[in-house]
């Protein structure tokens, strides 16, 4: 699935992208998880803890948009891909989000999940 999506280049851009896909996340955003400058990892750790609750009220368009973001990041590689893989994809089953998100992930992203 070729994707020309412009990927976030900073943790702040990633957070804004998550707010754009899931407006309900902005309302429930707890703020940074520590006082250090945000990283891709810290943004996704905070996000993944609230993801299961958001999935119940998410539209198919939101799930598709998030799946496209994750899949494009994994395909591109680099620090953002590493953050998605280690902070989200490896834990999808544990946070009970795999069933909802798996259909929207690319084959490469699905292969990064752990059962």
N, C-alpha and C positions, 0 to 999 in steps of 0.2 A: 504494500500500500504506500506508494510514494506520497510524500507529504511536503509541501513547501511552507509549512507553518513556520513563522518566525519564533524561534524559541527564546524564552527569557534569558537575558544575559547577566542578570544579577538576582540575588535573593529577593530584593524589593520588587523587581519585575515579576518574579515567580509568584509572590504573594498577591500582587495585583491581578495576575492571570487567574489565580485560584478564586479571588473575589469576583472576577468577571464571570467565571463559569458557575460558581456557587454563591450567588448573592447572599444566601442565608448564612454563609460562613463569615461574611463581614460582620453581621449582627452578633454572631456568637464568638468572634475572634477573641481569644483570651490575652492577646498581646505576646510579645517575645517570651521565649522560655528561659532566657537568661539575659544578663545585662550586656553581654558581648555583642558586637555587630552581627546581624543575622547571616547565616550561611544557607545554602540550598538544603543542607541536612537539617538544620534547626527549623526551617520553615516547614519542611515535610514531616518532621517528627510531630510538631504541633498540629498540623493538618490531619495527619493519619489518625490521631487520637479521637478526632471528632467526625471522621469520615463515615463510620458505620451508621451513626445517627442521621447524617445528612442523606445517605443513600436511600433511606425510606421515603424521603420527600422529593427526591431528584427526578427530573424529567428524563426521557430518553435522550433529548438533545443535550442535556447537561452531561449525562453519562458518556455519550458519544464524544462530546468536546473534550472531556477529561481523558478518555481513552486515546484520543488523537494526540493530546499533549504528551501523555506518558509514552506512547508508541514512538512519536517523533523524537523525544528526548533519548530514548533507549537506542534508536537507530543512529542518532548523531554521535553518541558516545560522549565521553568527557565528564566533567564534574557534575553536571545536572543529571546525566544518565546514572552515574554512580549513586547520587542521592535518591533518585526514584527507586533504583534497584535495592539499596540497602535499607531505606527508611519506609518503603511502601510495598514493593513487589514481593520481597522475601517474607513479608508478614501478612499478605492479603488473607491467607487462610486463618491465621491467628486472630485477626481483627474482624473476621466474618464478613469480608467484603469481596471475596473472590467470586462468588456466584454472580453478584451484581455487575462486577466490572469485567470479568473475563471475556464476555462476548464483544466488548468494545476495544480490546487490546489486540495489537498485531501479534503475529505468531512469535516474533522475536521477544516481545514484552511478555507474552504468556510463558515462554521458556525460562524467563528470569524469576518466575514465581516458585515458591517452595510449597510442597504439599504437606 
